[in-house]
């Protein structure tokens, strides 16, 4: 099943985000290589693809796991969680409807 991982970011965490980003992307790339990643990306803090020093307010990842518990375990072990970038992470079942 698909799961939406919605993360909220701590204020002023851009430096921590940049430091942990390579490890974060490595985990996402592994999921993509397995065909389990639908999409992933950050929420810019301002209306811009490159928010610069304004940074980000969190992230959205939609990924396939065999259970909600496994999705939660994976999400809570993210390098951004471990580095203190994220203040909260919510994992919800997601049903993809479109595109078919």
Secondary structure, 3 states (H helix, E strand, C coil): CEEEEEEEECCCCHHHHHHHHHHHHHHHHHHHHCCCEEEEEEEECCCCCCCHHHCEEEEEEEEECCCHHHHHHHHHCCHHHHCCCEEEEEEEEECCCCCC
